[in-house]
Amino acid sequence: MELLDVFAVVVEQVSLNKASQLLNISQPALSRKIMKLEEELGVELFIRKGKRLELTKVGQICYDHALELRHLERKFKQTIQMYKAAGSHSSITIGASLTTLQATLPDLITDYLKEYPLTEIKLLTGKTHEIVTMVKEHKVDIGVVASQINASSLHCEPLFDDHLCLVLPLGHPFIDRSVITMDDLNELPMILFSKGTWYRILMDELFHRYTIFPNVQMEIDSFEAIIRLVSTCKTATLLPKSYLREDLIRNNELILRQLVELEQTKRTTSLIYSDHTSDNPEAMKFINQAVTCFAKHK
């Protein structure tokens, strides 16, 4: 490995004299190292033309290999440094409701693993009340829920406020309306979240408040499935603003319509954890990074 490194420097400097100065060794000592490498490989690496050195064909092959080894060594050292920075192999168990799992958690995990790539992250899913129980019973280190939780045994860190949007497929008759109100949702064919999810509870509260009876054609847990079916079935839905990225709307040919009543009804997505989690430095790093991330966007 050392001889190949020395050989690569000579190739790059195109001069034994310059290479010896860079490597801080005498020129005769450098010549001996090159000769030793040639003897070990049983090939001639350079054609010597006076003071000039020209690579042979096999010398070029050897140089290419030396560069690959240099790259691998650099990558190896970077990995070791990341290992040291991350401490040691560690794990975090996160419980998330289906809505937060699809809308919020992927970005949080991606950002965390960029800084701590050796951390193993395990995920458990459930409805909000189930996630709260998991945190209380220490089955998960952190819970991510679309709600603010007030419980004496838990800590709650609000991340961001969210509201629902009316989502319509291209060609829907509501698209051309200048104004849409809650009354317009009465008997409107819709695909909604399954009952029991926080966003469905939020929708049902809205429907009850404004005495709205939508024509619910399907009830589904998955954001992605709802998005696809809205386009296919040409029906409407209500989805949280946080999930509705521009590329998602564009790729599925959807239209967003804002309703004042929807914007005024907000739901807070939060991280929850117990005192037990405070003893897990990796989990606390995740929490602090998530809170800091969303604070920048407020």
Rosetta blueprint (number, residue, H / E / L):
1 M L
2 E H
3 L H
4 L H
5 D H
6 V H
7 F H
8 A H
9 V H
10 V H
11 V H
12 E H
13 Q H
14 V L
15 S L
16 L H
17 N H
18 K H
19 A H
20 S H
21 Q H
22 L H
23 L H
24 N L
25 I L
26 S L
27 Q H
28 P H
29 A H
30 L H
31 S H
32 R H
33 K H
34 I H
35 M H
36 K H
37 L H
38 E H
39 E H
40 E H
41 L H
42 G L
43 V L
44 E L
45 L L
46 F E
47 I E
48 R E
49 K E
50 G L
51 K L
52 R E
53 L E
54 E E
55 L E
56 T L
57 K H
58 V H
59 G H
60 Q H
61 I H
62 C H
63 Y H
64 D H
65 H H
66 A H
67 L H
68 E H
69 L H
70 R H
71 H H
72 L H
73 E H
74 R H
75 K H
76 F H
77 K H
78 Q H
79 T H
80 I H
81 Q H
82 M H
83 Y H
84 K H
85 A H
86 A H
87 G L
88 S L
89 H L
90 S E
91 S E
92 I E
93 T E
94 I E
95 G E
96 A E
97 S L
98 L H
99 T H
100 T H
101 L H
102 Q H
103 A H
104 T L
105 L H
106 P H
107 D H
108 L H
109 I H
110 T H
111 D H
112 Y H
113 L H
114 K H
115 E H
116 Y L
117 P L
118 L L
119 T E
120 E E
121 I E
122 K E
123 L E
124 L E
125 T E
126 G L
127 K L
128 T H
129 H H
130 E H
131 I H
132 V H
133 T H
134 M H
135 V H
136 K H
137 E L
138 H L
139 K L
140 V L
141 D L
142 I E
143 G E
144 V E
145 V E
146 A L
147 S L
148 Q L
149 I L
150 N L
151 A L
152 S L
153 S L
154 L E
155 H E
156 C E
157 E E
158 P E
159 L E
160 F E
161 D E
162 D E
163 H E
164 L E
165 C E
166 L E
167 V E
168 L E
169 P E
170 L L
171 G L
172 H L
173 P L
174 F L
175 I L
176 D L
177 R L
178 S L
179 V L
180 I L
181 T L
182 M H
183 D H
184 D H
185 L H
186 N L
187 E L
188 L L
189 P E
190 M E
191 I E
192 L E
193 F E
194 S L
195 K L
196 G L
197 T L
198 W H
199 Y H
200 R H
201 I H
202 L H
203 M H
204 D H
205 E H
206 L H
207 F H
208 H H
209 R H
210 Y L
211 T L
212 I L
213 F L
214 P L
215 N E
216 V E
217 Q E
218 M E
219 E E
220 I E
221 D L
222 S L
223 F H
224 E H
225 A H
226 I H
227 I H
228 R H
229 L H
230 V H
231 S H
232 T H
233 C H
234 K L
235 T L
236 A E
237 T E
238 L E
239 L E
240 P E
241 K H
242 S H
243 Y H
244 L L
245 R L
246 E H
247 D H
248 L H
249 I H
250 R H
251 N H
252 N L
253 E L
254 L E
255 I E
256 L E
257 R E
258 Q L
259 L L
260 V H
261 E H
262 L H
263 E H
264 Q H
265 T L
266 K E
267 R E
268 T E
269 T E
270 S E
271 L E
272 I E
273 Y E
274 S E
275 D H
276 H H
277 T H
278 S H
279 D H
280 N L
281 P H
282 E H
283 A H
284 M H
285 K H
286 F H
287 I H
288 N H
289 Q H
290 A H
291 V H
292 T H
293 C H
294 F H
295 A H
296 K H
297 H L
298 K L
